[in-house]
Amino acid sequence: MERADIAIIGTGPAGISAAITATVRNKKILLFGSRNLSDKIRKAQEILNYPGMPGLTGPELAESFHRHLKELDIPITEKKVNAVYAMGDYFGIQASGEMYEASSVILATGVVMGKPLEGEKELLGRGVSYCATCDAMFYRNKTVAVVGYHEEAEAEADYLAEIVGKVYYFPVYKKEPHVSCQVEIIREIPLAVLGDTRVEGLRTKTGEHPVDGVFILRDAVAPEQLVPGLSGHGAHVDVDLQMRTGIPGLFACGDLTGKPYQYIKAAGQGNVAALSAVAYLSR
């Protein structure tokens, strides 16, 4: 496997800025994220404080980012990163069931909004999973619940239905889900994952559903769940002024590092994170 110099996770302003800076500094990068970039950007009606671009709309800023990436020939790897492991002199990155390697990593994932379900953290790896393509094989002929926070989760529910015994799909969004006939849709609000040493069920506002596993599919994974041993406070990661975390070779930038949640602040931190990663690699 060819190892990248820097893996950048996230395609908001922080991640795009980091990717541009690292590429200009002649580093081999992996940029993970959505080709649609950040939903937060695309929904912005007007951005007033981005230097040199007064009155810019979110879609216009996103298009500018796309042009810049294209000019520098920076591809986006559209795979959801589920875990990052510090392996000593490099990092292992698990993304949609595949493994990648990088000598350094920059987290630019934004802020994961909302609290975890009761029991989610305690049963992570013991029936709770964030990746259907990674862990489906463990549930052959068993019953699982999929808690989908976005429409993309529907494809993972369909994939699970081809392998496991039974799939219950709990959509946590308003649009009507479109899943295969093998998937049973349950319009109830999940509250807690049940079980002592392993998952035994999912409790909702309406009742309890016995299951062998729960797949929780959010837009992003919380930082402490994404990187084992990463220190932070709430939804944010602890960094110094060079965007260094407490793990050597791992950097963070943008909304993930705390308020203010501003595009210009995120872009600036992305630049700093990339320069710090370059300095780390030179050592």
N, C-alpha and C positions, 0 to 999 in steps of 0.2 A: 504494500500500500504506500502510495506517495504521500509524504507528510507535508502539509501546508506550513508556512511560517506563522501565519496568524489566521485563526478562525474568528469570524465576527458573527454574532448571533443577534439578528434584528435588522429590519430595513426601514426604521424610522429615521429622523434626522441624525441621531447619534450614530447609528450603524452605517448609514450612507456616508457620513463625514469620515468615519474611521476607515471605511473601505477605500475612499478616494485618497486619503492621506497615505495609507499603507501601500497602495498601488503606486503612487507617485514616488515613494521611497523604495520602489523596486522589490517589494516583498510579495511572495506567492500567498494569496489569500483564498479563503473560503468564506463566502457571504451567504448565511442562511436566513431565509425569511420569505415573505410573500412578494411576488412580482407586482402586486397591487400596492406595495409599500404599506404605509401606516393608514389604518382606517381613520385614526384621529386627524391626520392631515387632510384626507380626502373629504372629510365632513366639515372642515373649517370654512366658514363663509368669507372671512377676511383676516389677513395677518398684517398687523400694522407695524411690528417692530423688527422685521427682518431687514438688515441693512442693505440698501441699494435696491430694494424691491417693495416700495410703498404700495399699500392697498392690494397686495397679492392675495389671490384666493388659494385655498388648500389644493384643489386640483391643479392649479397652475404651478404651485411649488412642487407637487409630485411629478408633474411632467418635466420640470427643470431637473429634478433629481434623475429621472429616467434618461434624459439626454446626456447628462454628465457621466452616468454609468456606461452608457453606450459608447461615448467618445473614448473612454478609457478601457473599453472592452472588458468590463467587470460583469460576469454572469451572476445570477442569483440562483442558489440551490434551494428549490422549494420543498424542503423536507423539514418537518417539525422536530426540533431538538428536544429530546426527552431527558437526557442526562449528560453531564460533563464530568469526567473522572480525571483527577490529577494522577499521573503515572510516573512522577519523578521528573524526567527531563522532557516530557511531552504530555499532551492531554488526549484522552480518548473521548470521542463525541458520538453518542448514540442518537441517531436521527432516523425516524420512521423505519426502524428495524435494521438499519445499516450502521456500520462503525466507520468513523473518520478519525484521522490523527492530525494534530497541529502542535507546533512548538509553543504557541501561546494562544490565549483566547481573550476576546473582548466581548463582554456581555452588554448588549444594548436592547434588551427585551422589553423595555417599558415597565409599567407597574401592573402587577396582577391585582385587579380589583376584586373585592369580596372576600369573605372569610372561608376557610376550608370547611368541609362538612365535619360534623362531630364524628370522631373515630377515624377520619381519613389519614391523618399523619401516623397514628398508632398502628394502622394496618397496612401502611404502604409497603409493598413487597410481600405481603401476606394475604393477597387477594385484591388489594387496591393497585391499579395500574393506570398510567397515563398514556399508554401506547398499545393500541389494538394489534398492529402489525408485529409488534415485538413479542407479545405475550399470549396471543390467541391460542397457540398450540398447547398451552398448559390447561386449557379448558375444553378439550374434546369431550363431547357427550355430557357436558355440564351446563348449568344455567348461569347466565351473567346479566348484569344490568349495565347499560351505557347511559351515563349522564352527559348529555350534549349541550354545551353552552353556545354553539354556533352551528351553522348549517353544514360545515365541512365534516362534522362528526357523523353525519348520516352515512357517508361512504364507509367509515370505519365500522359502523353498526352492521352494514350490509356484508362487509368482509368477515366479521365475526360470525354472522349467521351461516356462512359457508363452512365453518369449522366446528363451532360449538353446538351443543344440543338445543339451547333456547336463548333468545336475546330479548330482553325488555329494554325499550328505548324511552328514556325520560328527557324530552326536549325542554331546555330552560331558556326558551326564546318564543316569541309570539307567532312567527310564521309557521304555517302548516308543514310538518316534515314530510319528505318523500323518501320512504325506505321500502325495501323489498317486502313481499308478502310474508316472508319468514320472520320478520321482525315485528314484535308486538309493541305498539305505541301506548305509553301510559302517561296521561296528562296530570301528573301529580308532582308537587314540589319536594325534591329530596331534602332531608334534614340530617340524616346520620347513617353512617356505615356501621352495621352491627357485627359483633363477634368478639371473642376473647383473644385467642391466639391466631385465628384466621377469620376471614370474612364469612359471615353466616347469613347476612341479609341486608336489606336497605330499608330504612324507615322514612316515610314521607309524612306530609301533613294529614294524609288520609288513612294510612295503615302501614303494615310491614310486608315486605316481599322477600321470601327466602331465595337467596342466590349464593353461588359459589365464588363469584368475583364481581368487582365493580370497576368499570372503566370510566374514569372522570376525564372528560375531554374539554379543556378550556382553551382559550386563545393562546395562553402562555402558562408555563409552569412556574410556581413560586420559586424565588432564588434559592432558598435553603433546601428545596426538594430537587432543584436542577443540579446543584453542585454540592455534594456532601462536604461538610466542614466549612462552608462559607458563612462568615459572620455578617450579621446585619441587625436591623431594628425594624420590626414590622415588615412592611412590603419592600423596604429599601436595603441596599447593600452598603456596608461600610467601606469607604475609600479615602485615600489621602488626596492631596492636591494634584498628584500625577495620575490619578484614577487607578491606583494600585489597590487591590484587595489584600486580605491577609494571606492569600495563597500565591506564592511566587509564579509569575507568568500569567496570572489571571487578572484582568482589568475590567472595570465596569464604568458605564457612562450613561448620560441621559436621565430620563425620569426615574430609572431604577435607583439612582443615587440619592433621590430626595427632591423636595421642592426647591425653587419654583419649577413647575412643569411648563417650560417655555421652549419653543423650537430653537431659538438662537442659542440658549444655554446648552441644549442637547447637542447641537452641531459643534459648538466649541469644545465640549467635553469629549466628543468623539474624536476630534483632532488631537487633543491632548493624550487620550488613551492610545491612539495609534502611534504617536511619537514615543510614548513610554514603552510600548511593546517593541518598537524598533530598537530602542536603547537596551531593553532587556535581552533581545536576541543578539545584539552586538557583544554582550558580555559572556 
